[in-house]
Amino acid sequence: MANRSERIETDPEVMTGKAVISGTRITVETILERLAAGEEMDDLLEAFPHLEQEDVRAALQYAADYLSSDKPTSSRRQGSR
């Protein structure tokens, strides 16, 4: 399992404080968006040579941890699934 605390950082001076892969300007958001769009891990790693598989796993774990916290709220719209 990726050690999220070593691979993900937030700094107000980097990408306006968004969560990024440590030592890069690659945001967790970018990784999630590309994976959600269907991009394969190998293609993601090729597009971002500084990334490692463990970085991508750490980004996924970061998102899972965030969603399992009490922070996010969601309101369903009528007709939504």
C-alpha positions as CSV (number, residue, x, y, z in Angstrom):
1,M,0.0,0.0,0.0
2,A,1.3,3.4,-0.9
3,N,2.3,5.6,2.0
4,R,0.0,8.6,1.3
5,S,1.7,10.9,3.8
6,E,5.1,10.5,2.1
7,R,3.8,10.8,-1.5
8,I,1.0,13.5,-1.2
9,E,1.5,17.0,0.0
10,T,-0.3,20.3,0.2
11,D,1.4,23.6,0.2
12,P,-0.3,27.0,-0.4
13,E,2.7,28.0,-2.5
14,V,2.2,25.0,-4.9
15,M,-0.8,24.7,-7.2
16,T,-2.8,27.0,-4.8
17,G,-2.7,24.4,-2.1
18,K,-4.2,21.5,-4.0
19,A,-3.0,18.0,-3.1
20,V,0.0,17.1,-5.3
21,I,2.4,14.3,-5.7
22,S,5.4,15.3,-3.5
23,G,8.1,17.1,-5.4
24,T,5.9,17.7,-8.4
25,R,3.1,20.0,-9.6
26,I,1.0,17.0,-10.6
27,T,-2.3,17.2,-8.7
28,V,-4.3,14.4,-7.2
29,E,-7.2,15.9,-9.1
30,T,-5.4,15.5,-12.5
31,I,-4.6,11.9,-11.8
32,L,-8.2,11.1,-10.8
33,E,-9.6,12.9,-13.8
34,R,-7.4,11.0,-16.2
35,L,-8.2,7.7,-14.6
36,A,-11.9,8.4,-14.6
37,A,-11.7,9.3,-18.3
38,G,-10.4,5.8,-18.9
39,E,-6.7,6.4,-19.2
40,E,-4.7,3.3,-18.3
41,M,-2.0,3.3,-15.6
42,D,0.8,2.8,-18.1
43,D,-0.4,5.7,-20.3
44,L,-0.6,7.9,-17.2
45,L,3.0,7.0,-16.2
46,E,4.2,7.6,-19.7
47,A,2.5,11.0,-19.8
48,F,4.0,12.0,-16.5
49,P,7.5,10.4,-16.3
50,H,8.1,11.6,-12.8
51,L,5.1,9.5,-11.5
52,E,5.5,6.0,-10.1
53,Q,2.7,3.5,-9.7
54,E,2.9,4.1,-5.9
55,D,2.2,7.8,-6.5
56,V,-1.0,6.9,-8.4
57,R,-2.1,4.5,-5.7
58,A,-1.4,7.1,-3.1
59,A,-3.6,9.6,-5.0
60,L,-6.4,7.0,-5.0
61,Q,-6.0,6.4,-1.3
62,Y,-6.0,10.1,-0.6
63,A,-9.3,10.4,-2.5
64,A,-10.8,7.4,-0.6
65,D,-9.6,8.8,2.7
66,Y,-11.1,12.2,1.9
67,L,-14.4,10.7,0.9
68,S,-14.6,8.6,4.0
69,S,-14.2,11.6,6.2
70,D,-17.0,13.8,7.3
71,K,-15.9,16.7,5.0
72,P,-17.7,16.1,1.8
73,T,-21.4,16.7,1.6
74,S,-23.7,15.7,-1.2
75,S,-27.3,16.6,-1.9
76,R,-29.2,14.5,-4.4
77,R,-31.2,16.3,-7.0
78,Q,-34.6,14.9,-7.9
79,G,-34.3,12.4,-10.7
80,S,-30.7,11.6,-9.8
81,R,-29.6,8.0,-9.4
